[in-house]
């Protein structure tokens, strides 16, 4: 039932990732969208891979996101899984997609569809591997990036010829998969206008819509930057783009910062740090610290002199940037690091795209807390005005209603579930 007591249409949400812990951008964004939609226009069914222990540990949080949750057994990521990824290089699908193909995923999706939802949403383009050959329901794909662009950028910055060749090969496969898969959906949701334009212009996807990137402003309460020596980065360190960015920061930038500000410290907050990066950090001494996974990133962000986004590869939007801004951390970023966020260089953050300017920008904030606070205040005001996660959830719900209403209008038969006037008008 809706908040008004009326029967609602049912939405099946298919995610190839369990959303907890919410320790990476895509999981955070999806969780915020579902949390904002809970109790609104749709009854929400969520399916995702999760162990029994994970479901028990996060049962209360799941109840905040959906009315019904079903899990399928997650794949074990041991030595055989890694070997399979190597074999998948020969697949016509990109490795990142082929790895998600499994019978349990297909069965869970089919089971969800057999419960006769009114609309189905696939989270990430990767989940389209479970898209049925014939689907008579309206469908939405929630894209978090233009995956093809990310792969091309990896090929561009790869230092080894073999790596460049592999990334180019994977980019070509991803382009075919992304174009062909997204064309089958009633609506494609992008997280920035820039991504949406690529889908429309490069892939011919006129059905693309945009939602803003949202941040929980109550959770990330503003704490002004302090006069200190702390530089922070937050991000999952098993993501190739973060590995590349932190590797570049350690190899090309950090020694330049220490030469001017020897008491500076860099804290990298995020899970699964490769040994190669840990070795680079040790070579720079006690100034570099890797925390590994943490339950709450806020204590690391609060009061930091600078938040670094040294990304050279990426797509979509970097939600961690908004979280840092919301909490009051002044940001130094490459252009790619804040791409799609709508921020103005010099007003909301300091932009730096080469090692010398990145080091200079960090040093500037380490030596001038007042300047950092001024940047942080402007950026926080910008985010408050436009990017609450509730705005994003409302926009996403509106797109889903648009797709459902369009299907109902064309259908010769009554819709399977609720058809209240409020829902048809897009009112929760």
QUIWO-V873827 format. One line per field, one symbol per residue. psi: psi as a letter, one per 30 degrees, with the letter a starting at -180 (. if undefined). A space follows every 50 residues. Layout:
BEGIN
psi: ???
END
This chain:
BEGIN
psi: klffglkllkkkjjkgkkgkligleeeeeeeeeeeffkgbfkkkkkklkk leeeeefgeeeeffflfkkkllklkkhaeeeeeeeeeffflflkefeeff jleeeeeeeeeeefgilfkkkkkkfefffgklejjglkkkkjkfljeeee eeeeeefkfkeeeeeeeeeeeeeeeeeeeeefffkekkklgleeeeeeee eefhifgklkllklkjfeeikkjkkljagkkkkklkggkeeeeeeeeeee efeeeeeeeeifgkkkkjjllhkkeeeeeeeefgaffkkkfakkejfefe ekgkekkkihkfkllbljffeeeeeefgkkkklleefgkffglkkfeflk kkgleeeeeeeeeeeffieeeeeeeeeeeeeeeeefhkfeeeeeeeeeee eeeeeeeeefkflkleakhleeeffgk.
END
